[in-house]
Amino acid sequence: LDQVQLPPGYKENDLDDLSAYVQKVGKNRYFAHIREQGQWKRGVQAYLASITYADAMLGRVLDALEKSPNRDNTIVVLWSDHGWHLGEKQHWQKFTMWRASTRVPLIMRVPQGVPGLPKGTEPGGRCSRPVNLVSLFSTLTELSGLPPQGSQEPSLVPLLKDPSANWPHASITYHHDPGTYGISGEGWRYIHYADGSEELYDIGADPYEWENLVGK
């Protein structure tokens, strides 16, 4: 437990420059209760243990695939449905429009010989373009050589070919409150809330979204 580090994205009074509506979203009861009970480090420890276990189980699946006759004709996609606050923005859980909640892992491995990408993907490639999980359907149908199925979302195949390729798209995330959404460009994040309040962050300079620039 003495080796557990608290999240670097936490900042006391981080929400002071935001609207009352947003502060209510951020300051949920879970984080306050965790701190009152002195369980913050144990909560982070439990989270790290759970994702370590998930990672180990993923390793078992990939090991089995590697040993199977399907290793050279299987597209592998790893993603999650949401991120998780561990105290960032005075919040614990998900259900926010900030990056701690809306960013997710997205890892793809395409073997050689796939109809939509005959050369496959290069191991170790990294891409910084803002993409969205709703693109997975059009991506997988294109990779599989199937005709377009009516999806309006851009396929990620151009980025699988070249991670630095031109990408004229933003990634939009919607909240369950109508009128609340976030837009991610490469290096910038804009959030609009149902009460009309807004946030704008320079992600390159401010990855933890501490300084709301919308008033500037």
C-alpha positions as CSV (number, residue, x, y, z in Angstrom):
1,L,0.0,0.0,0.0
2,D,2.9,2.4,0.7
3,Q,3.8,2.2,-3.0
4,V,0.4,3.2,-4.3
5,Q,0.4,6.7,-5.9
6,L,-2.6,9.0,-5.8
7,P,-3.7,10.2,-9.3
8,P,-1.6,13.0,-10.6
9,G,-4.6,14.6,-12.2
10,Y,-6.1,15.5,-8.8
11,K,-6.0,19.2,-7.8
12,E,-7.6,20.7,-4.7
13,N,-10.3,23.3,-5.6
14,D,-10.1,22.3,-9.3
15,L,-13.8,23.0,-9.8
16,D,-13.8,26.5,-8.4
17,D,-13.8,28.2,-11.9
18,L,-16.7,26.1,-13.1
19,S,-20.5,26.5,-12.9
20,A,-22.6,25.3,-10.0
21,Y,-24.2,22.8,-12.3
22,V,-20.8,21.3,-13.2
23,Q,-19.6,21.4,-9.6
24,K,-22.6,19.2,-8.7
25,V,-21.6,16.8,-11.4
26,G,-18.1,16.6,-10.2
27,K,-18.5,16.5,-6.4
28,N,-20.3,13.2,-6.1
29,R,-20.8,11.5,-2.7
30,Y,-18.5,8.6,-3.3
31,F,-15.2,10.5,-3.3
32,A,-16.1,12.6,-0.3
33,H,-17.0,9.4,1.6
34,I,-13.8,7.6,0.5
35,R,-11.7,10.5,1.8
36,E,-13.6,10.8,5.1
37,Q,-13.0,7.1,5.8
38,G,-9.3,7.3,4.9
39,Q,-9.7,4.8,2.0
40,W,-8.4,6.7,-1.0
41,K,-5.1,4.8,-1.4
42,R,-6.9,1.5,-0.7
43,G,-9.5,2.4,-3.4
44,V,-6.7,3.1,-5.9
45,Q,-5.0,-0.1,-4.9
46,A,-8.2,-2.1,-5.5
47,Y,-8.7,-0.5,-8.9
48,L,-5.1,-1.3,-9.9
49,A,-5.6,-4.9,-8.7
50,S,-8.8,-5.2,-10.8
51,I,-7.1,-4.0,-14.0
52,T,-4.0,-6.1,-13.4
53,Y,-6.3,-9.1,-13.2
54,A,-8.1,-8.1,-16.4
55,D,-4.8,-7.7,-18.1
56,A,-3.7,-11.2,-17.0
57,M,-6.9,-12.7,-18.4
58,L,-6.4,-10.8,-21.7
59,G,-2.9,-12.4,-21.8
60,R,-4.5,-15.8,-21.5
61,V,-6.8,-15.1,-24.4
62,L,-4.0,-13.8,-26.6
63,D,-1.7,-16.7,-25.6
64,A,-4.5,-19.1,-26.7
65,L,-5.0,-17.3,-30.0
66,E,-1.2,-17.4,-30.6
67,K,-1.2,-21.2,-30.3
68,S,-4.4,-21.6,-32.3
69,P,-4.7,-22.2,-36.1
70,N,-6.5,-18.8,-36.3
71,R,-3.6,-16.6,-35.2
72,D,-2.8,-15.4,-38.7
73,N,-6.4,-14.6,-39.8
74,T,-7.9,-13.0,-36.7
75,I,-8.3,-9.2,-36.2
76,V,-7.9,-8.3,-32.5
77,V,-9.5,-5.2,-31.0
78,L,-9.1,-4.2,-27.4
79,W,-11.2,-1.4,-26.0
80,S,-13.3,-0.4,-22.9
81,D,-16.6,1.4,-22.6
82,H,-15.5,4.2,-20.3
83,G,-12.7,5.6,-18.2
84,W,-12.8,6.0,-14.4
85,H,-12.2,8.9,-12.0
86,L,-10.1,8.0,-9.0
87,G,-10.4,11.5,-7.5
88,E,-9.7,13.7,-10.5
89,K,-12.2,16.6,-10.6
90,Q,-13.2,15.6,-7.0
91,H,-15.0,12.7,-8.6
92,W,-15.1,8.9,-8.1
93,Q,-16.7,6.7,-10.8
94,K,-17.7,7.7,-14.3
95,F,-20.6,9.6,-15.9
96,T,-18.7,12.9,-16.6
97,M,-17.6,14.6,-19.8
98,W,-14.0,15.0,-18.7
99,R,-11.2,13.0,-20.3
100,A,-10.7,10.8,-17.2
101,S,-14.1,9.3,-18.0
102,T,-14.4,9.6,-21.8
103,R,-11.0,8.4,-22.9
104,V,-10.6,4.7,-23.3
105,P,-8.0,2.2,-24.6
106,L,-8.2,1.3,-28.2
107,I,-5.7,-1.2,-29.6
108,M,-6.0,-3.0,-32.9
109,R,-3.9,-5.7,-34.5
110,V,-4.6,-6.7,-38.1
111,P,-2.8,-9.7,-39.6
112,Q,-1.4,-9.7,-43.1
113,G,-3.7,-10.8,-45.9
114,V,-6.9,-9.2,-44.6
115,P,-8.9,-7.9,-47.6
116,G,-9.2,-4.3,-46.3
117,L,-5.5,-4.0,-45.2
118,P,-3.4,-6.7,-47.0
119,K,-0.2,-5.6,-45.3
120,G,-1.7,-5.7,-41.9
121,T,-0.7,-3.3,-39.1
122,E,2.8,-2.5,-38.0
123,P,3.5,-3.7,-34.4
124,G,4.0,-0.9,-31.9
125,G,2.4,1.8,-33.9
126,R,0.8,4.7,-32.0
127,C,-1.8,7.2,-33.2
128,S,-2.7,10.5,-31.6
129,R,-5.8,11.3,-33.8
130,P,-9.1,11.7,-32.0
131,V,-11.3,8.7,-32.9
132,N,-14.5,7.2,-31.5
133,L,-15.7,3.7,-30.8
134,V,-18.7,4.1,-33.1
135,S,-16.2,3.8,-35.9
136,L,-15.4,0.2,-35.1
137,F,-18.3,-1.2,-37.1
138,S,-17.3,0.5,-40.4
139,T,-13.7,-0.3,-39.7
140,L,-14.3,-4.0,-39.2
141,T,-16.6,-4.3,-42.2
142,E,-14.0,-2.6,-44.4
143,L,-11.2,-4.8,-43.1
144,S,-13.2,-7.9,-43.7
145,G,-13.9,-6.9,-47.3
146,L,-17.6,-6.5,-46.8
147,P,-19.6,-3.8,-48.6
148,P,-20.5,-0.7,-46.6
149,Q,-23.4,-1.4,-44.2
150,G,-24.8,2.1,-43.9
151,S,-22.7,3.4,-41.1
152,Q,-22.1,7.2,-41.3
153,E,-19.0,7.0,-39.0
154,P,-15.5,7.1,-40.6
155,S,-13.6,3.9,-40.9
156,L,-10.2,3.8,-39.0
157,V,-8.5,1.9,-41.8
158,P,-6.6,5.0,-43.1
159,L,-5.1,5.4,-39.6
160,L,-4.3,1.7,-39.4
161,K,-2.4,2.1,-42.7
162,D,-0.6,5.2,-41.5
163,P,-1.1,6.5,-37.9
164,S,0.0,10.0,-39.0
165,A,-2.5,10.2,-41.9
166,N,-4.7,13.2,-42.4
167,W,-7.8,12.9,-40.2
168,P,-10.4,15.7,-40.6
169,H,-12.7,14.3,-37.9
170,A,-13.4,15.2,-34.2
171,S,-14.7,12.7,-31.7
172,I,-18.0,13.5,-30.0
173,T,-19.2,12.1,-26.8
174,Y,-22.8,12.5,-25.5
175,H,-24.0,12.5,-21.9
176,H,-27.3,11.2,-20.7
177,D,-28.5,14.7,-20.1
178,P,-29.7,16.2,-23.4
179,G,-27.6,19.1,-24.4
180,T,-24.5,17.8,-22.6
181,Y,-21.7,16.7,-24.9
182,G,-17.9,16.9,-25.4
183,I,-15.9,17.3,-28.6
184,S,-12.3,16.2,-28.9
185,G,-9.9,17.5,-31.5
186,E,-6.2,16.7,-31.6
187,G,-4.9,18.8,-28.7
188,W,-8.2,20.5,-27.7
189,R,-11.3,19.5,-25.7
190,Y,-14.6,21.4,-25.7
191,I,-17.5,20.6,-23.3
192,H,-21.0,22.0,-23.5
193,Y,-23.5,21.3,-20.6
194,A,-27.3,21.2,-20.5
195,D,-27.4,24.4,-18.4
196,G,-25.4,26.3,-21.2
197,S,-22.1,26.4,-19.4
198,E,-18.9,25.5,-21.3
199,E,-15.4,24.4,-20.9
200,L,-12.4,24.5,-23.2
201,Y,-9.0,22.9,-22.6
202,D,-5.6,23.0,-24.3
203,I,-4.9,19.3,-23.8
204,G,-1.3,19.6,-24.9
205,A,-0.5,22.1,-22.2
206,D,-3.1,21.0,-19.7
207,P,-3.8,17.2,-20.0
208,Y,-5.7,17.1,-16.7
209,E,-8.1,19.9,-17.6
210,W,-7.3,22.2,-14.8
211,E,-7.6,25.6,-16.6
212,N,-10.9,26.3,-18.3
213,L,-10.1,28.7,-21.2
214,V,-13.6,29.3,-22.5
215,G,-13.8,32.7,-20.9
216,K,-10.6,33.7,-22.7
